[in-house]
Amino acid sequence: MSRAAAARAERLPLGEDAIRPTFRRERAAIKRGVWPVAGCDEAGRGPLAGPVVAAAVILDPDRVPRGLNDSKKLDRAARETLYDLICASAEVAVALAPPSRIDRDNILRASLWALARAVAALPVKPQLVFVDGRDRIDAGCDCQAVIRGDGIVASIAAASIVAKVTRDRLMTRLALAYPGYGFERHMGYGVPEHMAALARLGPTIHHRRSFSPVAAHYCAKEAALVPPI
């Protein structure tokens, strides 16, 4: 390879760094005199069983944990480590929307309700809240919805980690009370193992009756109770 070709090869882009959450939006708010600033996110919209868990986090500007990211992009060990760091350095609150609330209100409304409850439970009232997704919540202060915010805004990423770890721990404990469903492995999602357990054991009180795979089991059970004409 000639020197000119080698020089051109060295200048070829090696690929952009992966986008990671930053504290930029929070610092911009601080410069405007807006503080505290919270981020909030939830875990568990999709599963067939268990609650939706919402978390709200106010990060300490001087102690933002390194490695924050969307909880779905982190392995379990990284989430657990970051969870401990977040809880040790930030203001944190958690709220749950149980299956009964989900069935009554629908999953979106129940999630937004839980997010608002988590913000209200913070020990310090925020002046600004960043929430993951398209929908703002009734936060009692200015609220900005950020699409894919858990991969962009540090405080939302922190909340996503807290919500995910909290929910995983709850589902693991639920597995002890309801053996055979595999909650500790699939966290209530509709994977084949879970669907097979539903067919074999039927739904528990922690299953979401408004979700079609669960509703189908209740319909089949009710149909079996109707005497033939």
C-alpha positions in Angstrom: 0.0 0.0 0.0 1.4 3.4 -0.9 1.9 6.1 1.7 -1.0 8.2 0.3 -3.3 5.2 0.5 -2.2 4.4 4.0 -2.8 8.0 5.0 -6.3 7.9 3.6 -7.0 4.6 5.4 -6.0 6.2 8.7 -8.4 9.0 8.2 -11.4 6.7 7.6 -14.0 7.0 10.3 -14.0 4.2 12.8 -17.7 4.5 13.6 -19.4 6.9 16.0 -19.5 6.2 19.7 -22.7 4.8 21.0 -25.1 7.5 22.3 -25.3 7.4 26.1 -27.3 9.4 28.6 -25.8 12.7 29.7 -26.5 15.2 32.5 -26.6 18.0 29.9 -30.3 18.8 30.2 -30.2 18.8 34.0 -27.2 21.2 34.0 -28.9 23.5 31.5 -31.9 23.7 33.9 -29.6 24.4 36.9 -28.0 27.3 34.9 -31.4 28.7 34.5 -32.0 28.5 38.2 -34.3 25.5 38.0 -33.5 22.9 40.7 -34.2 20.2 41.8 -34.6 18.3 38.6 -36.0 14.8 38.6 -36.1 12.0 36.0 -38.7 9.3 36.0 -39.4 6.1 34.2 -41.3 2.8 34.7 -40.7 -0.9 34.2 -43.2 -3.6 33.4 -45.7 -2.4 30.9 -45.6 -5.5 28.8 -45.7 -8.5 31.2 -48.8 -10.6 31.8 -48.3 -10.6 35.6 -47.0 -8.3 38.3 -47.2 -4.5 38.8 -45.9 -1.7 36.9 -43.1 -0.1 38.9 -42.3 3.6 38.5 -39.2 5.4 39.9 -38.3 9.0 40.2 -34.7 10.1 40.8 -33.0 13.4 41.6 -29.3 13.0 40.8 -26.6 14.8 42.8 -24.9 17.0 40.2 -21.5 16.4 41.9 -22.0 12.6 42.2 -23.6 11.4 38.9 -22.8 7.7 38.7 -20.7 6.7 35.7 -22.1 4.1 33.3 -25.7 5.2 33.5 -27.8 3.9 30.5 -31.1 2.6 29.5 -31.7 -0.4 31.9 -32.5 -2.6 28.9 -29.0 -2.1 27.5 -27.4 -3.2 30.8 -26.9 -6.7 32.1 -28.2 -7.7 35.5 -24.9 -7.2 37.3 -24.4 -3.7 35.9 -28.0 -2.7 36.9 -27.5 -4.0 40.4 -24.2 -2.1 40.8 -25.7 1.1 39.4 -28.8 0.7 41.6 -26.6 0.7 44.7 -24.7 3.8 43.5 -27.9 5.7 42.6 -29.5 4.9 46.0 -26.4 6.0 47.8 -26.0 9.3 46.1 -29.4 10.5 44.9 -33.0 11.2 46.1 -35.1 8.2 45.0 -38.7 7.2 45.2 -40.7 4.3 43.9 -44.4 3.7 43.3 -46.4 0.6 42.1 -49.5 0.2 40.0 -50.9 -3.3 40.8 -52.7 -5.5 38.3 -56.1 -4.4 39.7 -55.2 -0.8 38.8 -54.0 -1.8 35.3 -57.1 -3.8 34.7 -59.3 -0.9 35.8 -57.6 2.0 34.1 -55.6 0.3 31.2 -51.8 0.0 31.2 -51.0 3.5 29.9 -53.1 5.3 32.5 -51.9 3.1 35.3 -48.3 3.7 34.3 -48.7 7.5 34.2 -50.5 7.3 37.6 -47.6 5.4 39.1 -45.0 7.8 37.6 -46.9 10.8 39.2 -47.0 8.9 42.5 -43.3 8.3 42.4 -42.5 12.0 41.8 -44.9 12.9 44.6 -43.1 10.5 46.9 -39.7 12.2 46.5 -38.3 13.6 49.7 -37.6 16.9 47.9 -40.1 18.5 45.6 -38.7 19.0 42.1 -39.1 22.1 40.0 -38.7 20.2 36.7 -39.4 16.6 35.8 -38.2 14.7 32.8 -40.3 11.7 31.9 -39.5 9.0 29.4 -41.9 8.7 26.5 -44.5 10.8 24.8 -46.8 11.6 27.7 -46.3 14.1 30.4 -47.5 13.4 33.9 -49.3 15.4 36.6 -46.0 16.2 38.5 -47.1 19.4 40.2 -44.4 21.3 38.4 -43.0 21.7 34.9 -42.8 18.4 33.1 -41.0 17.5 29.9 -41.6 14.3 28.0 -38.5 12.9 26.3 -38.9 10.2 23.7 -36.4 7.4 24.4 -35.3 9.6 27.3 -33.8 6.6 29.2 -31.0 6.5 26.6 -30.6 10.3 26.5 -31.2 11.9 29.9 -29.1 10.8 32.9 -31.8 11.2 35.5 -34.3 9.2 33.4 -31.7 6.5 32.9 -31.2 6.3 36.6 -34.9 6.0 37.2 -35.1 3.2 34.6 -32.5 1.3 36.5 -34.2 1.7 39.8 -37.6 0.7 38.4 -36.2 -2.3 36.6 -34.2 -3.6 39.6 -37.0 -3.0 42.0 -39.5 -4.9 39.8 -37.1 -7.8 39.1 -36.7 -8.2 42.9 -40.4 -8.1 43.5 -41.1 -10.7 40.8 -38.3 -12.9 42.3 -40.1 -12.8 45.7 -43.4 -13.5 44.0 -41.9 -16.6 42.5 -41.4 -18.0 46.0 -45.1 -17.6 46.8 -46.2 -19.0 43.4 -43.8 -21.7 42.4 -44.1 -23.2 38.9 -44.6 -20.1 36.9 -41.0 -19.1 36.6 -41.5 -15.5 37.6 -37.9 -15.3 38.7 -36.7 -16.0 35.2 -39.1 -14.2 32.8 -40.4 -11.5 35.2 -44.0 -12.1 34.1 -43.5 -11.7 30.4 -45.4 -13.9 28.0 -42.6 -16.2 27.1 -43.4 -19.9 26.2 -42.5 -21.1 29.7 -45.0 -18.6 31.2 -47.7 -19.5 28.7 -47.3 -23.2 29.5 -47.5 -22.5 33.2 -50.7 -20.5 32.6 -52.2 -23.4 30.7 -51.2 -25.9 33.4 -51.8 -23.9 36.6 -54.2 -21.1 35.6 -53.8 -17.4 36.4 -52.9 -16.1 39.8 -54.3 -12.9 41.5 -51.1 -11.2 40.2 -52.0 -11.8 36.6 -53.5 -9.0 34.5 -57.0 -10.1 33.6 -57.3 -7.4 30.9 -54.4 -8.8 28.9 -55.7 -11.1 26.2 -53.6 -14.3 27.0 -54.8 -14.1 30.6 -58.4 -13.1 29.7 -58.6 -16.1 27.4 -58.0 -18.4 30.4 -60.7 -16.8 32.4 -63.1 -17.0 29.4 -62.3 -20.7 29.0 -62.8 -21.3 32.7 -66.2 -19.6 32.7 -67.3 -21.4 29.6 -66.5 -24.7 31.3 -68.8 -23.8 34.1 -71.8 -23.2 31.9 -74.0 -26.3 31.8 -74.8 -27.7 28.3 -78.3 -26.9 27.0 
